[in-house]
Amino acid sequence: HARLVSRYSRDQGKTWEPKRVLQENFGGPNVMSASFVRLSSAENSPLGMFYLVKNSHDDLDVWLRTSHDEAKSFGEPILVTDQPGYHVMNNDRVARLSSGRLLCPVAWTSDVGKENHFVSFCYFSDDDGETWQAGEGRIDLPKRGAMEPEVLEQKDGRVPMIMRTQLPQIHASNSSDDGNTWSPPEPWGVGSPESPATLRRIPSTGDLVLIWNPGFEQGTDHNGKRTPLAAAI
């Protein structure tokens, strides 16, 4: 069982205040995997807290609660993933595009205990998180499929999605319609075991940085260890 807690720092991470519960567990086993994002580009934009609620092997959903007072309090939960099944979205995965659209990249399976094969796609909102709908495109790959996706808008407006796989490389797909549909997935040229990767833009330069595990060992558990941890620009 788990709940979501926070600790605040007022000196850039040198010291931390006591923990405070942000979200009690109202799932079966737990609530988990939080993401924070500004819901609009407005100066006083509300803060969205996204998180997963796990009930069973065939029931895992993404929920959203909104704060209008800088995380001091949050409103009632809004269900993002309104279809049956097991929806995986990692920590810190929600993206807000320049168009204002919010993207929740999820990996879906009907039952992680029985099926355990994932396809990746996005849920999106064009009204600052009030309502959500599933994108049309689905990304699939061999073996366990396309898992734990990450999205990031490029400067030309395209949106790449990178995915954890059971193949020797991270795979990627691209969207030209703000995450609704996706190109066929292709190897990305970056070796990796079966582990997720994080892609972010460096604010001071505009360059992209990838954080991932570079090792791949065929035939081992998860095709290698999740160590070392590497960064590449």
C-alpha positions, 0 to 999 in steps of 0.5 A: 500500500502506498500514498503520495507525500511531498517535502518542500525545500526553500533553499534549492534542495539543501534542506527539506521540511517535514513530509505532507500527504498530498494524496491518500491511497484510494486504490486497491494496492496503491496510488503512485507515479506522480507528475506535476505540470502547469495546465496552461501558459497563463501567469497564474496557471493552475498546477496539475497533479497526475497520478496512477490508481492501481486496483488490480492487474486489469485496472490501473488508471491515470487521474488528475487533481488541480491546485489553484494555490500552488499545491496547498490544496487540490480539487476533486479527481478527474479521470483521464483514462476512461477505458478498461484495462491497465494504463501505465504512465511513469513519473513526470511524463505529462507534457504541455505542447506549445498549442496548449494541448496536454499529453498523457503518454500511456502504455496499455494492456488488458491485463498485466497478469495474463496478457502482459503485452503493451501498446503505447498511445496518448490521452490528450486534453485541449481544455486545460485538463477539464476533459480527456480523450484517447488519441487514434494512433497505437504503437506496437512492437514485438515481445512485450510491446511498446512500454513506458513511453516518453514524449517531448515537443521538438522545435519544429512542432513534431512530437517524438515518443520514445519507448522501453522495449525488449529489443536491443534499442530504444525505439521511437515514433513521431507525431505531426498532429500533436500526439493523435497519430504516430509513425511506425516505430523504428530503432533509435540507435541507442542501446538499452536493456528493458528499462525506461528512458527520460528525454528533456530539454536543457533550458539554458541551451535548448539542447536535448538530454537523454538519461538512460541505461546504456547496457544490453545483455542478451538472455539476461533478466530484462536484457541487462542491469539498470546500471550504469545510468548515463546522460547524452546531449 
